[in-house]
Amino acid sequence: MTQTPSRKNFADDPAIYALRSAWFGGIIWIIIIAWWHPSPFTPMWVTAMMLLAPLVLVPLALRLVEPDGTWIVLRAAWRMAILWQLPAAVLLVPAFLLAQGWIAAALTLPWLLTTTLIAFTGVLRVRLLGWRSAGDTALNAGLVYLVIGGAWLFLDRLGVRPLNFEAIIVTLTAVHFHYAGFLLPIFTGMAAGMLKDGVTRLAAIGVMVGVPLVAAGITATQLGSNPLWEALAAWFTSLAGLLAAISHLRLAMQQRSHSVKALFMLCGLALAFSMVHAALYGARFYVALPGLELPWMRALHGSANAFGFGLAGVAGWSLMKRAEAQVS
């Protein structure tokens, strides 16, 4: 009698577990959207974009940065982050259903711990790899920046407003560090590793520096400084993001798979649109243009980042990695 092989469990292949986690998280997210049916111009749309990252995008991105098996401590931390990710992400749903306060904030603590562990893997990668390339360094920075998003998410659900920021700005800061802080450096770092040229290396350095630079510029404006610093930070980061978008468009042209080509094209075009919009938003202190109000930024900039850049990007990189694994 032949024995049917058992399905792989977490111990066999945590990357498969992460993929199943993302599918399960995607089902939860679709149910939430069907229930809330939020308008892109409402704050609830920000919540929907926020939940998409922990439920779907983060586990898929973690699969992309699977460490070498010889790095025992790093691999153990990576496996633990994948194991904790799903329950921690699911708890964020009731955290947003409840009113701000200690109970809602407590539900975000598992996610804060998970992002801390992910940041720890980034620190370990720096320790093991050093600063050998701009691409690797940018990727590691993205892993570290995610914990900042987890911390601001905790503050958001607690109802704390640091420096008297508006409540929606606290939420948007958490979103910023889950997309621009986490996904953008990872994608740009991997693109730099593939293309290995000066443009992508410059993009990797730019997004790595630009993410905290934008946060510092917004903080400076809130403290009463000249808004020119925020504008300069936005323009610098937008330029770096445009270089990252061009890198993904170049990668798209090199792909044989039509699916990967289409996903990289969508990722690059959405990122380019998002960066132009961000640059114009940074210029709002000097040029009055329509479509730069926060509701429009949530609807256009936020949606482009979440779906065109984030979802298409992680899908494209995942398919490329799978094709490479099959060849090898």
Secondary structure, 3 states (H helix, E strand, C coil): CCCCCCCCCCCCCHHHHHHHHHHHHHHHHHHHHHHHCCCCCCHHHHHHHHHHHHHHHHHHHHHHCCCCCCCHHHHHHHHHHHHHHHHHHHHHHHHHHCCCCHHHHHHHHHHHHHHHHHHHHHHHHHHHHCCCCHHHHHHHHHHHHHHHHHHHHHHHHHCCCHHHCCHHHHHHHHHHHHHHHHHHHHHHHHHHHHHCCHHHHHHHHHHHHHHHHHHHHHHHHHCCCCCHHHHHHHHHHHHHHHHHHHHHHHHHHHCCCHHHHHHHHHHHHHHHHHHHHHHHHHCCCCCCCCCCCHHHHHHHHHHHHHHHHHHHHHHHHHHHHHHHHHHC
